[in-house]
């Protein structure tokens, strides 16, 4: 750190010399940018000094929704380059009132039932809970409950089970096929239950269709079959446990409470579940959005669904997060102040201001950073990029300037469990405000010195991302209605992308714990 700051001292002196030289060579770069911070379409126009009009190069970030940055640069005699940049949040935007789907929760067949209702599966948890509830129960004239045999759950489609059409009727998508034999002292009840998902923007329900037959050991009382009603008994059992368990398993991710009291909430949305025969069931979900008290026009950008791949056959539980989901979450974290609090806790300003080399050789002091707009994630050739702009106060002796810091973090997903993701500091640029709309270059060489040492940030940023994923997704998740907890041991991220969109896939390694 001391070596880095020593380099910054040299760079600061060089910056002062080059800035002075630039003034001697001619007009100073000053750009007036009256553009609003947010716009449905790109609208960043800047007025430059007439003497520089033919010498200024303008660079724009890639078109499309999100944080758009325009950069004005001029090259002076001797090779010195000075630049300023302005940022605008460009639409179209996500609508808080619309029940848009931005991700999906995926439950693999392995978690539903591994073929044996083995430990750690939903089938095993349901079997244990049903057995516990029925233990000691007697139904006249079937006798006392004995056991449950051959319980099986399967993601199913009518194309693979045409005989179920008479049971379930026409099913647009898929359904959950549950079969078991409920054994009483004098009755065995083979049951087939079709649970057909019915969704709305506010809830997930299952329409239950049942086929059951009663097989009595004593033929003399076979006629009592109609009196007992096998379908009624099976429907009762299905509604008792299987329905609630599946609603819980396929529900959107549970709310996540952050430090400071803010809660991220996930919602049902306007698309039906997707079910693949014997493979997985996936329920789309949305992210609840609130209104910003800074500016109600500020909302997360809307890109639409990203590319999605079918989960591997070994998947138990997974989440697919479109860029819209990631940006909605970042918007909520920004709106509630969580990101600014995290920046304050990181204490980048304090570390700089109290470093012995800075206090001895530099008059510069920094204020805490505050994000001006919600950060935005976009797709890049190598993975994902998070871009953000923040305000920082820069005191140099008696002079106080307001800086606009532009930063980019690049995420590369390795697919390696040991090093899941590598995070690198990309661009880091600084412009200063002469007025609220007038930008001038400042401390460019100082920023260049920090950017040139970006490899030193690699380990710290990667570790911070790993901790974030662990805090949100690794651990125990219980919910009312499910007779057990999901225990998530690890989360492995990967990304599927196109040139303009992407989907973050989180493979959650976990199982169902013992019944509670």
Secondary structure by P-SEA (a helix, b strand, c coil): caaaaaaaaaaaaaaaaaaaaaaaacccbbbbbccccccccbbbbbbccccccccbbbbbccccccbbbbbbbbbcccccccccccccccccccccccccccbbbbbccccccccccccccaaaaaaaaaaaaacccccccccccccccbbbbbbcccccccccccccccccbbbbbbbbbbbcccbbbbbbbbbbbbbcccccccbbbbbbbbbbcccccccccccccaaaaaaaaaaacaaaaaaaaaccccccccccbbbbbbbbccbbbbbccccbbbbbbbbbbbbbcccccbbbbbbcccccccccccccbbbbbcaaaaaaaaaaaaaaaaaaaaaaaaaaaaaaaacccccccccccccbbbbcccbbbbbccccbbbbbbbbbbbbcccbbbbbbbbbbbbbbbcccccccbbbbbcbbbbbbbccccbbbbcaaaaaaaaaaacccaaaaaaaaaaaaaaaccccccccccccccccccbbbbbbbbccccbbbbbbccccccccc
